[in-house]
Amino acid sequence: MLLRLFLFLFCLFGSLAAHATSVVFLNPGRSTEVFWVGYTRFMQAAADDLGFELTVLYGERDTQRTLQQARETLDSEVLPDYLLFVNEEHAGPEILRLAAGKPIKLFSVNSHLTEEQQRYTGNTRENHPNWIGSMVPNDEEAGYLMARELFVQAEQGTSGEIELIAFAGNRQTPASRIREAGLQRALAEHPRVRLRQMVYGEWSRQRAYEQAQLLLPRYPQTRVIWAANDEMAFGAMQALEERHKVPGKDVLFSALNTSREVLQARIDGRISALVGGHFTLGGWALVLLRDYESGLDFAAHGGKDRQVLLFRLLDEKQSRRLMQRQEQKGFGLDFWKFTLQGRPGVEDYRFSLDALLD
């Protein structure tokens, strides 16, 4: 009797495992890149909790590599159930073309297709009905929050002009351009701040370091440095320190992301304005797909395309708390609590960084 029960349970769970919902994520970053590795960790925690079989393919910052990975995935004999992709370097339309007519669902994260691209592709569930949705963070607000906080701090107890150098990410990445728009909004509100030059650091510490070596002597009165991610902030910081100046004192820095290194820099005061939160986005996207798999279409609960308010300024206390949560198994979260299953009175999702700051 016990043997029969064991065999029944073995077959049952084996069958469930064989039919686990499969997801492939085309990660555009490098497999050694702190942000994208952290992004994957959070996504994997959600996948483990929600019962997804997740495969992450790193593009290593090479768009052609990402497109080749998309081709191989979509030409395989056994297709995954879902393919998640980022419109990095405007790769989205080609990925959609490759997936046209395939029995697979697509979902875009982090960078949505631009308006110009959508004139040809249509939006989700239009010309490509298997492209079921998208989720992006509030990148414009992220750029704005960093800049505003920097400018307010720099203006305290001073008069006259405040000189600014800015390190943007990549001209071809929509998220980067949107963050720049946030910087411009803050500049319009703070006329004393003068943008001396903005360069594209390609998200790279080394490139920003080399650029800052040229810019800092050119603009010796620089008081604030706005950087669209943490790696570029650290590169510029290194160049500043080589000029025997102190980050957070002689020059105020902003940064974006939540690596352990940048959280510690915020705690130590070397970073004056830190914004983070979008490393959670891939995990939240899997929450939507879990409901979709169960017959709860997220389109009817907040929309098929959504911008999630994930970015927020982090003070010293919040930086410490987030560092602690990152060290916990599965980030200490029960991802099922964020689904709508078994919650008939809830009409929309509640995704925010607050879940990790409690």
HELIX and SHEET records of a PDB file:
HELIX    1   1 LEU A    2  ALA A   18  1                                  17    
HELIX    2   2 VAL A   34  LEU A   50  1                                  17    
HELIX    3   3 THR A   63  ASP A   75  1                                  13    
HELIX    4   4 GLU A   88  HIS A   90  5                                   3    
HELIX    5   5 GLY A   92  ALA A   99  1                                   8    
HELIX    6   6 GLU A  115  THR A  121  1                                   7    
HELIX    7   7 ASP A  139  GLU A  155  1                                  17    
HELIX    8   8 PRO A  174  GLU A  189  1                                  16    
HELIX    9   9 ARG A  205  ARG A  218  1                                  14    
HELIX   10  10 ASP A  230  GLU A  241  1                                  12    
HELIX   11  11 ARG A  260  ASP A  268  1                                   9    
HELIX   12  12 HIS A  278  THR A  280  5                                   3    
HELIX   13  13 LEU A  281  GLU A  293  1                                  13    
HELIX   14  14 PHE A  298  ALA A  300  5                                   3    
HELIX   15  15 GLU A  316  GLN A  326  1                                  11    
HELIX   16  16 LYS A  329  GLY A  332  5                                   4    
HELIX   17  17 PHE A  335  PHE A  338  5                                   4    
HELIX   18  18 LEU A  353  LEU A  356  5                                   4    
SHEET    1   A 6 PHE A  52  TYR A  58  0                                        
SHEET    2   A 6 THR A  21  ASN A  27  1                                        
SHEET    3   A 6 TYR A  82  PHE A  85  1                                        
SHEET    4   A 6 LYS A 105  VAL A 109  1                                        
SHEET    5   A 6 TRP A 131  PRO A 137  1                                        
SHEET    6   A 6 ASP A 305  VAL A 308  1                                        
SHEET    1   B 6 VAL A 193  TYR A 200  0                                        
SHEET    2   B 6 ILE A 162  ALA A 168  1                                        
SHEET    3   B 6 THR A 222  ALA A 227  1                                        
SHEET    4   B 6 LEU A 252  LEU A 256  1                                        
SHEET    5   B 6 ALA A 273  GLY A 276  1                                        
SHEET    6   B 6 ARG A 312  LEU A 313 -1                                        
END                                                                             
